[in-house]
Each structure stands twice: as C-alpha cells, then as structure tokens.
Amino acid sequence: MGGRILIIGACGQIGTELTLKLRENHGNDQVIASDIREGAEELMQSGPFELLNATDELHIREVVEKYEVREVYLMAAMLSATAEKAPMKAWDLNMDSLFHILNLAKEGKLDKIFWPSSIAVFGPTTPKDNTPQTTIMEPTTVYGISKQTGERWCEYFHRKFGVDVRSIRYPGIISYKTLPGGGTTDYAIEIFHEAIKNGEYTSFLAEDAALPMMYMDDAIKATIDIMEAPAEKIKVRSSYNLAAISFTPEVLAAEIKKHLENFQISYEPDFRQSIAESWPSSIDDTAAREDWGWEHEFDLEKMTTTMLDGVGKTLKEKA
Ligand code: AKB
C-alpha cells in the first residue's frame, strides 16, 4: 500500500478543511490538493496543488501517475440549489468525475476512494423522521438523482470489481472557514454571518423547515474514520446515513438569540424551500455507528458558540 492522497475539489467548503486535516495527519507532501480554481492561502501554501477539472479524465490520470497517488477523495460536485439551475452541467460534473475515479480503481491504479453522497438521495416519499438506512428513495432534485445514481454505481463497482469505495450521506455541513457553494442547507451558515454583521437575517427556508445538519469537525472526523476503518467493517458500499443534529431555522435563530439578544429573523422562502421539504428532517445512522464506530461531538449549543466565535473572528480579520 502507501502512496499519496489526492483531493479533487480541495478548495471547496469541505475539501479545504479535509485537505488541511489530512496534511496534518500524513505530512504536507503526501496530500495533493486539486481544484478547478485556487483556494484559501493556507491550503495553497501548505502543500502540492494542481489545477484540475474533475471531468478531465486524462488529466486526472496524469496527476495520479505523477504523484503516485493511491487514494482519492472526490469532493467536487454541483450542489442542490445550483444544480437546479444547470441540470446537464451538474449531471456531467457529478457523474463523469465519479466514473473516472471508479475506473482508475477498477484498473488497480487506486487502492481506496472516498465519494460523498447526501441526504438529497431521499425524496418526498421517504419516511421523513429518523429516515432509515434502507428505505424508499425517489429524489426530485438533479443533485439528488445524481447522488442516488452514484451510490448505485459505487455499490456495483465494489460488488463486481472489488473496488474499495467508501461513502457517507452528508447532511448540511456548517462551518466558517470556507463558504459553502449553492446548497439548500447554506442558510444555516449565512445566518451566522448576517447575525454578527447586521443583527438580522432573512431566511430562504420557512421557519419550520427541519433538516439534518452537522458541524464541520464532525464531518471531517467521519470522512477520515470511514476511510481508515478496516475494509471488512464497511458493510454498506452504497453510502452510509450519518447524523448529528437536526433543527429548523426558528430553533437555530432562538439559539443564536441566547448570545445576540437583539438578533431578528424573518422568512422569505424561495425555490429552495421545496427542496428542503423533499428531504428528511432527521436521520437514523445506526449502521454507521455500529459498523465503524461513528460518534458525533457537536450538538446545537456547541456548534452555535463555535460558529459565533469563528465567524466573529473571521469578520474582524477582514475588516
Ligand atoms: C445541499 O444543501 O445541497 C448540500 C447537501 C445537503 O448535500 N449541503
């Protein structure tokens, strides 16, 4: 085994923090960051970087060969809200990139792959509360359809060709270091920025839109834990349900108000509300907890204080 790690989509919200953590764990020169554009200074300065389009199969192969890569984290994707505006582009990016990596692993050129799925694989006919690992999946968004299709292909490549692919259905990920790009759950980050800057926020989701969420540190821990678990422990080769916290915009606003008592929230739901309505409110992640020992650390209270602190510092640095 051995060999280097390649992150595709390293400059995005999750990719940035994942790359930095993997560099801390494995050494800077062992973790190759790549993205279609350059990212945060800390990421660009801390180790190798390649400008790479995730749909460019030939270039991915060249980078894998050049750095003797054996593990890939494919973090490039078009998220739910943006994908509704560019369906074919989203489909091409989300599917082509996955096939390129699966095929490299099938050819024996990679040992292990991480590919993120999402709660978007579920749809309006899925049981909404405590959504089970295995259940009805009829996604209604382009993003959800691409993630569900991707899950089927991951399982197929594992079963048919022995590809060691591992995956998690991310809930909304909350963080302050790198902004998210085009998701339905992004309100839960915007709210902190607006609360600190302006003392008010207009939510694009309705007050009672409950969604599963998770603080970034937990998401990074889950991603690294599933990749480091012994192969025989990974029994689900489509994607694992993963849960931490679930809340509505109203509940989050109330938690923020405990710290910023003058904070005001109003609601102007847009097209993203119908996406949120089609997704689960909460997730049953027993399989992840039992199979590879998943445990979350951040509850609503801890996430809120960490975000207020982090966003506050970031805004001060920028000012
Ligand atoms: C989105 O809102 O599109 C993403 C997701 C839940 O996968 N954050």
Residues whose N, C-alpha, C, O or C-beta is under 5 A from the ligand:
A	BS01	AKB	L79 S80 A81 S118 I119 Y170 P171 G172 I173 G182 G183 T184 T185
